[in-house]
């Protein structure tokens, strides 16, 4: 568990923007677990956090998620260059409420992002600068499924997307996003940091 203050300080230390003016001005921040040493755990061992305020009262949410692809797509490549692993960065106005795979509303990619490509099918994520690609890869923020207690294994739930384990957590995120959209338009910033940054 982290605190809102820890997340804010880590984001600001990176030189990224922190949004604090107005109700439901969302800071959506993913925290990748650095303690795995880039091993493919196939577990929801990362966090997705949202910091915002309502009438001056600070709010903070934190949910189990993955910011990494699962083992299935790390071994069964959809792209010959390798599975996509989102590079930590702040992606300003890069997401919008849209349809994930044409099925249900999620936060979908609307501007290019940077991903590492790992193609050697071993048990580790290879985050090599030479493999970086920038583009529209469908790196969305969505849910793992509709299981009441959430998913415990990533498996096919992520080929590079940022995925929440529990549908109920995802529904809370989307409820906040809907409120933010009415105030600021259909544009969201997503920031990905490492747990070692905190």
C-alpha positions as CSV (number, residue, x, y, z in Angstrom):
1,X,0.0,0.0,0.0
2,X,1.2,3.5,-0.9
3,X,-0.1,6.9,0.1
4,X,-1.3,9.7,-2.1
5,X,1.7,11.8,-0.8
6,X,4.2,9.1,-1.8
7,X,2.7,8.9,-5.3
8,X,2.6,12.6,-5.7
9,X,6.2,13.1,-4.6
10,X,7.4,10.3,-6.9
11,X,5.6,11.8,-9.9
12,X,6.9,15.3,-9.2
13,X,10.5,14.0,-8.6
14,X,10.4,12.6,-12.2
15,X,9.6,16.1,-13.4
16,X,6.1,15.1,-14.4
17,X,2.9,17.1,-14.1
18,X,0.6,16.7,-11.1
19,X,-3.0,17.8,-11.5
20,X,-4.6,19.4,-8.5
21,X,-6.9,22.2,-9.7
22,X,-10.6,21.4,-9.7
23,X,-12.8,18.4,-8.7
24,X,-12.1,15.1,-10.4
25,X,-8.9,16.2,-12.0
26,X,-7.5,12.7,-12.1
27,X,-3.9,11.7,-11.5
28,X,-3.9,8.1,-12.9
29,X,-0.6,6.5,-11.9
30,X,0.5,2.9,-12.4
31,X,3.3,1.5,-10.2
32,X,5.3,-1.3,-11.6
33,X,6.7,-3.7,-9.0
34,X,10.5,-3.3,-9.2
35,X,11.1,-6.2,-6.8
36,X,10.5,-8.9,-9.4
37,X,13.8,-8.0,-11.2
38,X,11.9,-8.1,-14.5
39,X,10.9,-11.8,-14.0
40,X,7.6,-12.7,-15.6
41,X,5.5,-13.5,-12.5
42,X,2.1,-13.7,-14.4
43,X,0.5,-12.1,-11.3
44,X,-1.3,-8.9,-10.6
45,X,1.6,-7.6,-8.5
46,X,1.6,-4.0,-9.6
47,X,-0.7,-1.1,-8.5
48,X,-3.0,1.3,-10.3
49,X,-3.7,4.5,-8.3
50,X,-5.9,7.5,-8.7
51,X,-5.5,10.8,-6.8
52,X,-8.0,13.6,-7.0
53,X,-10.0,15.9,-4.9
54,X,-13.7,16.8,-4.3
55,X,-14.6,20.2,-2.8
56,X,-11.0,20.5,-1.6
57,X,-11.0,17.1,0.1
58,X,-8.1,14.9,-1.1
59,X,-9.0,11.4,-2.4
60,X,-6.8,8.4,-3.1
61,X,-7.6,5.0,-4.6
62,X,-5.2,2.0,-5.1
63,X,-6.0,-1.2,-6.8
64,X,-4.2,-4.5,-7.8
65,X,-3.2,-4.4,-11.4
66,X,-0.6,-5.4,-13.9
67,X,1.5,-3.0,-16.0
68,X,3.2,-5.9,-17.7
69,X,2.0,-8.5,-20.3
70,X,1.1,-12.0,-19.1
71,X,3.1,-15.1,-19.8
72,X,0.8,-16.3,-22.6
73,X,1.6,-13.4,-24.9
74,X,5.2,-13.3,-23.8
75,X,5.5,-16.8,-25.3
76,X,2.9,-16.5,-28.1
77,X,3.9,-13.3,-29.8
78,X,1.2,-11.2,-31.5
79,X,3.9,-9.1,-33.0
80,X,7.1,-10.6,-34.6
81,X,9.2,-7.8,-32.9
82,X,8.1,-9.1,-29.5
83,X,5.5,-8.6,-26.7
84,X,4.9,-4.9,-25.8
85,X,5.9,-3.6,-22.4
86,X,4.9,0.0,-21.7
87,X,7.9,2.2,-20.9
88,X,7.6,4.2,-17.7
89,X,6.8,7.8,-18.6
90,X,4.0,10.3,-18.3
91,X,1.6,10.0,-21.3
92,X,-0.2,13.4,-21.4
93,X,-3.7,13.4,-22.8
94,X,-3.0,10.0,-24.3
95,X,-6.1,8.1,-23.2
96,X,-9.9,8.5,-23.7
97,X,-13.0,6.7,-22.8
98,X,-13.6,4.3,-25.7
99,X,-14.3,0.7,-26.5
100,X,-11.8,-1.9,-25.5
101,X,-11.7,-4.5,-28.4
102,X,-15.1,-3.1,-29.4
103,X,-16.7,-4.8,-26.3
104,X,-17.0,-2.4,-23.3
105,X,-15.9,1.1,-22.3
106,X,-12.4,1.4,-20.9
107,X,-9.6,3.9,-21.1
108,X,-8.2,3.5,-24.6
109,X,-5.1,4.7,-26.3
110,X,-5.6,7.8,-28.5
111,X,-2.0,9.1,-28.9
112,X,1.3,7.2,-29.4
113,X,3.0,5.5,-26.5
114,X,6.5,4.0,-26.1
115,X,6.9,0.2,-25.6
116,X,9.8,-2.1,-25.3
117,X,9.6,-5.2,-27.5
118,X,10.7,-8.5,-25.9
119,X,10.9,-11.4,-28.4
120,X,13.1,-14.1,-26.9
121,X,10.4,-15.9,-25.0
122,X,12.4,-16.4,-21.8
123,X,11.1,-15.9,-18.3
124,X,12.1,-12.2,-18.0
125,X,11.0,-8.9,-19.5
126,X,13.9,-7.5,-21.5
127,X,13.7,-3.7,-21.3
128,X,16.4,-2.8,-23.9
129,X,16.5,0.7,-25.3
130,X,17.2,-0.5,-28.8
131,X,13.9,-2.4,-28.9
132,X,11.8,0.7,-28.2
133,X,9.0,1.5,-30.5
134,X,6.5,4.4,-30.5
135,X,3.1,4.2,-31.9
136,X,-0.6,3.2,-31.6
137,X,-0.5,-0.3,-30.1
138,X,-3.8,-0.6,-28.3
139,X,-2.2,-0.3,-24.9
140,X,-5.4,0.2,-23.1
141,X,-6.4,0.4,-19.4
142,X,-9.1,-2.2,-18.8
143,X,-10.3,-5.0,-16.5
144,X,-9.3,-8.6,-16.4
145,X,-12.8,-10.1,-16.3
146,X,-16.0,-10.2,-14.4
147,X,-14.9,-12.5,-11.6
148,X,-16.2,-11.3,-8.2
149,X,-12.9,-11.8,-6.4
150,X,-10.8,-10.7,-9.4
151,X,-8.3,-12.6,-11.5
152,X,-5.1,-13.9,-9.9
153,X,-3.2,-14.9,-13.1
154,X,-2.6,-12.5,-15.9
155,X,-2.4,-15.2,-18.6
156,X,-4.3,-13.8,-21.7
157,X,-5.6,-10.6,-20.0
158,X,-2.7,-8.5,-21.1
159,X,-0.5,-8.4,-24.1
160,X,0.9,-5.0,-22.9
161,X,-2.3,-3.3,-21.6
162,X,-2.6,-1.9,-18.0
163,X,-5.1,-4.3,-16.5
164,X,-7.0,-4.1,-13.2
165,X,-7.6,-7.5,-11.5
166,X,-11.1,-6.8,-10.2
167,X,-14.1,-5.6,-12.2
168,X,-15.4,-3.6,-9.1
169,X,-12.2,-1.7,-9.0
170,X,-12.3,-1.0,-12.7
171,X,-15.9,0.2,-12.4
172,X,-14.8,2.7,-9.8
173,X,-12.1,4.0,-12.1
174,X,-14.5,4.3,-15.0
175,X,-17.0,6.1,-12.7
176,X,-14.3,8.7,-11.9
177,X,-13.3,9.0,-15.5
178,X,-17.0,9.7,-16.5
179,X,-17.2,12.5,-14.0
180,X,-13.8,13.9,-15.2
181,X,-14.9,13.7,-18.8
182,X,-17.9,16.0,-18.1
183,X,-15.6,18.6,-16.6
184,X,-12.5,18.4,-18.7
185,X,-13.3,16.5,-21.9
186,X,-12.5,13.0,-23.0
187,X,-8.7,13.2,-22.5
188,X,-6.7,11.5,-19.7
189,X,-3.1,11.4,-18.7
190,X,-1.5,8.2,-17.5
191,X,1.8,8.1,-15.7
192,X,3.7,4.9,-15.2
193,X,6.5,4.7,-12.5
194,X,8.5,2.0,-10.8
195,X,8.0,1.0,-7.2
196,X,11.7,1.9,-6.6
197,X,10.8,5.5,-7.5
198,X,8.8,5.7,-4.3
